[in-house]
C-alpha cells in the first residue's frame, strides 16, 4: 500500500481547475454529468481510503474489537505513520458519516415540506400557488409526465409575459426530465465527504441551470427570450419559501444571461484533446482513474495482508 493509500485523499485537489475548465468550455449537459460522476467517484475513493487507514491504524489500540493479529508489524507496515493516521481517520470518517446522513435527511425534509405545500391542489404537472412572492422551482417525484411537478407562484407569473412564462415552464420541465436533482444530490454528498470537492458541487449547480436554460431556449426557439425571462425573474425574486433543488432564478444569474446571449455551446460530447475542453475531460478522467486504482490497490493489498495475518 505505502504512500499510495493517501493518494485518494489529495487527488480531489484537482477539482478546482477541472470545474473551471468544464464550466467554461464544455456543453452544460456534458459538464453536469462529468462533474457529478467524477465527484461521486472521488468521494467514494477518499472515504474508502479513510476506512482502510482507520482499520490499520487502530488495530493496535487497546479495547478495539479487531483481531489481535491485525496489529502485527507486517500489517502496520502497510500504512506509513499508521498510528497517527489511524487516530486521525476515526473523527474524519465519523464526520463524513454524520455529514452524509444530515445531507440526506435535509434533502428528504425539503422534499416533504414541498409536497405538503401542494396538498389539496389538483393533480397536474403544474402547480400554481396563490402566493404574491415571486418564485418557481421543479419538484421531482409524484405526478406529471416528466416525473415531477413544476411549482410556480402567482406573483412570478404576474411579472412575466406569455413567452417568458413558456420559457420558465420549459426550464423547470428540463430539470425534471434530466433528473438534475440526482446530479445535485450526488455533488452535495461528494462535497460533504471531501471538502476539496466543493468546487465541483458549485460547478454542478451552475451547469445544471445552464443545461436547463439551453433546453428551454431550444424548446421555445429563442435564446434572447430565455435570457430575458431569467433576468426578470432574478430581479423580481425575493427568495423561495424554502430551499429546493432547482429554482428558476438561482445560481450566478449574470453568467447565465451572458451565456444565453452568446453563441450556442458545442454539442459534441468529447472535444479534441488539445483544447481547453479536452484538457478538462482528460484531466478528470485521469485523476479519477488514478484515485480509483489507488483505492482498489490499497483495498486488495490490505485484504491480502489481513488474510495472511489471520489464523485459520
HELIX and SHEET records of a PDB file:
HELIX    1   1 UNK A    2  UNK A    6  5                                   5    
HELIX    2   2 UNK A    7  UNK A   10  1                                   4    
HELIX    3   3 UNK A   11  UNK A   14  5                                   4    
HELIX    4   4 UNK A   15  UNK A   25  1                                  11    
HELIX    5   5 UNK A   28  UNK A   58  1                                  31    
HELIX    6   6 UNK A   68  UNK A   71  5                                   4    
HELIX    7   7 UNK A   73  UNK A   76  1                                   4    
HELIX    8   8 UNK A   82  UNK A  117  1                                  36    
HELIX    9   9 UNK A  154  UNK A  158  1                                   5    
HELIX   10  10 UNK A  162  UNK A  178  1                                  17    
HELIX   11  11 UNK A  180  UNK A  193  1                                  14    
HELIX   12  12 UNK A  195  UNK A  197  5                                   3    
HELIX   13  13 UNK A  198  UNK A  220  1                                  23    
HELIX   14  14 UNK A  223  UNK A  236  1                                  14    
HELIX   15  15 UNK A  253  UNK A  261  1                                   9    
HELIX   16  16 UNK A  276  UNK A  309  1                                  34    
SHEET    1   A 4 UNK A 126  UNK A 129  0                                        
SHEET    2   A 4 UNK A 148  UNK A 153  1                                        
SHEET    3   A 4 UNK A 136  UNK A 140 -1                                        
SHEET    4   A 4 UNK A 246  UNK A 247 -1                                        
END                                                                             
